[in-house]
Amino acid sequence: MALASTSITTTSRNVFTATSSTNTDSSNLYPRSQSEQYWAVRALTAETLLSARKEHFEDLQTVTILQETKRVTEVAQLTKLYDERLVKLEKLLVILLGVLFILTFSVFFSHLASTHGGQKDSISRSQWAHFTIPILSPFASVVEHEVSVVGSKTILGLCLIIASLAYVLLRHWKNGGQRAG
């Protein structure tokens, strides 16, 4: 520790001596010999390159900060856009599931009510479940009571198939028609 402080003191005395001798004599300000000129040119070149490098890194930092803030704002905008789109799709999904739920249970309840009527007479039971179907309809047979050829189980199965197809199409539309992989 004492050795380090001695060298610092010696170095500061040498610097003080060199500056005091330079300040007193103005002829020492300019390099006269060829080696002094060489080292002066090297020092000037090094200072110029150092200042250019410093300016370059400052400009690079400024551009980096600007690009980073731009990227952060773009990511925030995209996140907001996708969150809004997700909310819309969730609402659409809830509505579609609600409609599917209502249709499924109305068909199921209609089927249960028509098969397990209990002690009600068949006329009052079939009135609320009776649909007026024209004679040329593909769903009705040409008989006196207009009984449907397509049963409620078939209709329920078709509803489930249509609902699953609608779900697959919705997923395809949501993903933008792109395949994964």
Secondary structure as GFF3:
##gff-version 3
##sequence-region A 1 181
A	DSSP	alpha_helix	2	24	.	.	.	ID=ss1
A	DSSP	three_ten_helix	26	29	.	.	.	ID=ss2
A	DSSP	alpha_helix	34	115	.	.	.	ID=ss3
A	DSSP	alpha_helix	122	128	.	.	.	ID=ss4
A	DSSP	alpha_helix	152	174	.	.	.	ID=ss5
###
